């Protein structure tokens, strides 16, 4: 298990395959608020802290099967 306190602003969030999902804006209760710049709709999205598998130096890895909102990270496209 990890400590929520280890989650810091600007940490990268990756899915279970190591693909970029987003960047931490802040921890909001039991959720990670992602920056708008990683979102196709330029809105903040949230990921549940319970969906975190592990944390290393500056990267958060999500569990396999974690719900990732569409249009984030490598799926995000700009018009």
N, C-alpha and C positions, 0 to 999 in steps of 0.2 A: 504494500500500500504506500501511497505517497502523501506528502503533506500539501494541502491546498496553498499554503504560504509559499511554496516553491514556484507557483505560477506567477510570472511577471509580465508586465506590459512588453509588447513587441516580440514575444516568443512565437516561434512558428508552430502551427498545428498541422499535423499530418495524419492521414488515415492509416489503417492497419497495413497498407502496402507501401507506406512511406511517401505517398503523393501529397503535395501541398494542398491544404484545405483552407487555411486562413492564417491570420495573425491576431494575437491576443490584444484587445483594446484594454480590457479590465476584467477582473473577477467580480461578478454581480451575484451575491448569495451563493447558490449552488450551481451556478452556470458561468460559462466563459463567454464574455461578450467579444465578438470578433470585429475587427476594423471594417469600415465600409468599403475601403479600397480593394478588398478581396472579393467583393460581391458584385455580381452582374447588375443587380438592381440598386446598387450603392446605398443599401440600408444595412444597419447592424443586424447580425444574426447571432443566435445563442446556441451553445452546445452544453449539454449536461456534464457536470464534473464526473458523474458516475460512468460516463462513456470513455474516460481516460484509462488507457492500459498502462502507460508509463511516461516518465519525464526524464529526459537527459539534460545535458548542459543548457541548451537553449531551444529544445524541441519537445513538443508534446505529441505523443502517439495515442490515437484513439483505438478502442477495441474493435475487433472484427464485428461487423454488423451494426456499428454505431450509426445513429441517424444523422446524416449530414444534409442540411438543406441544399436543394438544387441551386446551381448558379454560383457556387463557392469555389475558390481556388482554381484548379486547372480547368474546371467547367465554366468559369466566369468568362464571358465574352463581352467586349465593348462594341458599341455601335459606331 
